Amino acid sequence: MRADDDAAAKYRNYLPDQLLALPEDERSSSVPMMFSGAANLATSPAGDLVMQANLNTLMYDGFADYDGAKRAFQADLGEEATGKLTVWQIHSLGYRASRVNMTSVSFFPFDFGGTMSENVAFVKGTLEIIDEKIAYPINHVDIKCRRNEGTCEYRQIALTLPDENSWVQSYYVGEIADEIYRITRWEGQLIDAVPLNNSACRTNQLILNFETQEFFEVARNNTAGDCETMLGMTLPRLEKPRVSRIVDGREIISAEFRAISEETLTFYSSSFGRRVEEFVSQEREN
C-alpha cells in the first residue's frame, strides 16, 4: 500500500475526540487531512447540524432520529452500529452526501475534427490513450498549426473529478498542457510535429492526418532510465511507446458522469433503496 493508504488504515477507526487528543506533531505529520477535517467538523458548534443534514440527504432520518440515523448509516457501511461515528465514517458521510448532489457539467464544446488550409491547420477533440485509462478522461485538446512559422500550439484542459480521498468534493478545471511543437513534416494532408522544448521525461510526437481525420500522439522515453520530475516525482520508463488519439469525446465524457450517477445510487439508505425497488416493482406489475 502507499503511505497514504497506511495512514488511512491506521487512523480510520478513531473517534473525533481520540484523534484530536493525539500530539500535535503526530496529527500534523501523520494523520490524513480528510480525517483531521472530519474530527474538526464533528467537534465544531455546527458539527451535528451538518451531519444531520448529510444523513437526511442520503434518506436517513437525520433530524427526526439522529442516533438511529447514525446507526443505520453504520450498518449500511457494514460496520458495527454504535451510534458514534468514527472519523472515516464522518468523512464517508460527507463524501456521499456531496456526491449525490454533483451534477453533469459542460465546460467546453464537444468539438471534434480537423481542418486544414494552405498555411493553417486546426484540430480539436478529446484525448484518449489506446489500451490504457487516461488520468483525465474529461479533457479537451486544441491544436493550431501555422506553416509559415513552422510551429503548432498545443493546449489541453481537463475537468478533474474528486474521489473518496479528495479533500474537497468539487470539480476542478485545470490546464494539463500548453506547449509549442516544431513541425517536422507538412505534406499534403499530413502534419508531424515534435516538442520545441524537448527536455521532459517523455517526448511526444504529433501525427495529424486531415484526410482520414485521424490524429495521434505518440509518447516515448526521453531518458535512459527512470526520470525525476521537477516536482520530485519519479516517472518509470515506458515499456513501449504510448499511443493516444484525439477523438469525439461525447461518449467518453458521458460515461464518466453515468458512473458517478450509478455510484451515488448505492449511497442512499438501504431502507430508502428497498422502498424504491418496491415502487418500481409495483409500477411494472401495473
N, C-alpha and C positions, 0 to 999 in steps of 0.2 A: 504494500500500500504506500501511497505518498505520505509525506509528513503530515499534510493537512488531514488526510484520512485517519491517521493515527491519533491526532489531537481530537478529531470529532468523536472517534470511538471512546477515547479516554474520558471526555467531559460530558457526553450526551445525556447521561442519566443524573447529572447534578440538578438539584433544585435551585431556584434562583438565589435564595439566601446562602446556600452552601457555596455556590460559585463566587458570590460577592465577598464571602468570608476568606477566600484564598488570598495569599500575599499579593500585593500589588504587582511585584515584578513577575510573578507567575501568570497573573491574569493578562498583563500587557505583552508578555513574550510567548505564551504557550496556548492560551485559550482562544479558539476561533472567534472572530469578530461577531459571527452570527449568534453565538451563544452568549457573548457579553451583551449584545443588543437585546436578546430575549430576557436576560436577567434584569437589565436596567428597565425594560418595559414593564415587567411583572411587578417590580417594586416601586414604580412611579405612581403618583396620585391617580393618574388616569389609566393605569395598567389593567385593572379589572374591567373597566368600561370598554377598552379597546378589545380585550379578549372576548368579552360577551358579544360585542358586535361581530367579531370574526366568527364566532360559533354560530351566530344567527345567519351569517352569510352562507354558511355550509349546511343550513337547515337543522341545526341543533337548537334546543330551547335555551339559548344563552342568557336571556333576560328573565324568563319565567322560572327556569330551574338551572341556575348556574352550575352548581355542583353536579347535578345529574348530567348536564350537557358535557362537562369536562370528562366525566366517567365514560359517557357514551363515545366521546371522541377517542379516548384512550383505547377503548375496546375495539373500535373500528381500525385503529392502528395496529391491533394485535398485541397490545401491551396491557399490563395489569391496570385495572380501573381503580386507581387510588383516589382520584379527585384532585390530586396535587400534581400539576403539570411540571415536567422536567424542562430544562432549557431547550432540549431538542424538540420536545412536543410543542412548546410555545413557538419556536421558530417554524416548525412544520405547519402549525395552525395559521400563522401569519402568511406563510408561503401559499398555502392552499386557498386562503381567502382572497389573497391578491390575484392568484392565478385565475380564479373563476371570473374575475372582473376584467381580465385582459381581453381586448378585442383585436380583430384583424385590423391592420393599418396599411396604408399605402403611402410610401414616401417618395416614390419615383414612378414615372410612367412605364408601362410594360412594353417599352420599345425593344424591338429586336430587328437586326438586319444590318446590312452594309450597303453603302452607296459609294460610287467611285466616278470621278471625272478625270480630266487630263492631269490636273495638278493637286486635287484634294480628294481625300477618302475619309469616310466615317464608318464606325462600327459601334453598335450599341447592343446590350443584352445582359444576360445573367451568366456568370462564370460557374461551371461545374467541373469537378475533377472526375475523369473517367476511372471507373472501378474503385473509387475511394470516396469517403464522406468529406465534404468540404467543411472547414471550420465556420464559415459564414455563408450558409446557403441562401439567405435572403440578401442578395447583393445586386449591384448594378454597375456595369462596366461601360465606359465611354472612351472611345479611341478616335483621335483626329490625326490624320497623316497629311503632311504637306510635302509635295515632291520637290519644290524649289528649295526648301530648307533642309530636306533630307532627314526629317525627323517625324516621329509620331508622339503625340501627347497621350499618355495612358492614365486614366483615373478610375478608381474603383471605390465605391462607398458601400457600406453594409449596415444592416439592422441586426444588432446583437440581441439575442433572446436570453433572458435570465433563466437560471436553473435553481434547484433547491439550495445550492450552496452560495448563491449570489447574495451580496449584502443588500442590494436594492432590487426590488421586484418591479422593474420598469424597462421599457425598451431603450436602446441607446443607438443612435446613428453616428457612425464614425467613418473617417476616411481610412481605407485599407492601403491604398497605393496612389501615388501621384508622381509619375515618372516620365522621363523623356527617353525615347528609344531612337536609335540610329537606323535608318533604312538601309538595308544591305541589298535589297532587290526590289525594283519596281518595274514589273514586266507584264504587259498585257493587263490581265485582271488579278495579278498576284502581287502581294507585298510581303516581304520578310523584313523583320527588324530585331535588333538586339539592344539591351540597355546601354545608354550613353555612359552611365556610371556603372562599371562592371565590377564593383568591389564587394558585393554582397556574398553571403554564404552560398547562395544558389543564383544561377543566371537563367533568365527566361528568354526564349525566342518566340516572337510573334510570327505566325504563319497565317496570312489572311488571303482567302480565295473568294473574290467577289462574284465570280461567275457561278460557283456552286453554293455560295452563301455558307461556306464552312470556315470557321475562324478558330484557330487553335493557339494555345500557349504550351510550350514545352520547357519544363524546368529541369536543369541539370546541375550537378555538383560544380562548385566553383573553387573548392579547396580539396587538398589531398586526403584530409581526414575529417573528423567531426569539427564543426565550426562554432566558435564562440561569438555570439552576437554582442552588439554594443550594450544591450540590456542585461548581459550576464547569463543569458540562456545558451544552452548547447543544442545545436541542431545536428542530428545524426546524418551521416551520408545517405543519400538516396541509393537504393539498390538498383534502380533503373530510372530512366527519365520519367518524370511525372507529366502526363499529358492532360491538359484541361481544354475545354471548348466553351465558346460563348454561344448560348442558346436562348431560345424563348423561355423565359423563366416563370411563366404564369403557373404551370402545374407544380413546379418545384416549390414555389413560394406558397401556393395554396395548400400543398401537402404539409408544410411546416405548421401553418395555422390550424389545419384539421387535427394534427397531432396534439396541439395544445387543447383544442376543444374536447377531443376524446379523453385526454388525460384528466381534464377537470371534471368530467362526469363521474370519475371514481372518487372524487374528493368530497362529495356530498355525504351526509349522514346515511348510514345503511338503512335506517327506518324510512327516510325520505325516498331512497332508491327503491325500496320494496313497494312503496305506495305508487311510485311512477310506473313500475313494472305491472302492478295490478291494474292501474288505469289503462295502460296500453293494451293489456290482455283483454280487458272488457270491451275496449273500443274495437278490437279486431273481431271479437265474437259478435258484436252488434253490426 
